[in-house]
Amino acid sequence: MPRVRVSVVKLLDELKITQCPFDHLRRRNGDTWSVGLTDSERETFAWLNPVVFARVRFLEKSKAGYLRQASFVTFTEGPDHDAAT
């Protein structure tokens, strides 16, 4: 495994927690058109303590504010507000 991937996996393993750390995640009711996660979907996720920041590149933002064509650049010590566009 490449050196960078090994260090990322090690970092993420140290941050694993058992429950979702977010109170505001939407729940889906099982309907095809509903948005969010069902309880069974949540159980399959690996939850992490949200203390790591990542810098990403993206092509554009959608009207709803979602990033399009996003790609990972690096981890940072904290939020980089100057680089945000």
Buried (B, 14 or more C-beta within 10 A) or exposed (E): EEEEEEEBEEEEEEEEEEEEEEEEEEEBEEEEEEEEBEEEEBEEEEBBEEEBEEEEEEEEEEEEEEEEEEEEEEEEEEEEEEEEE
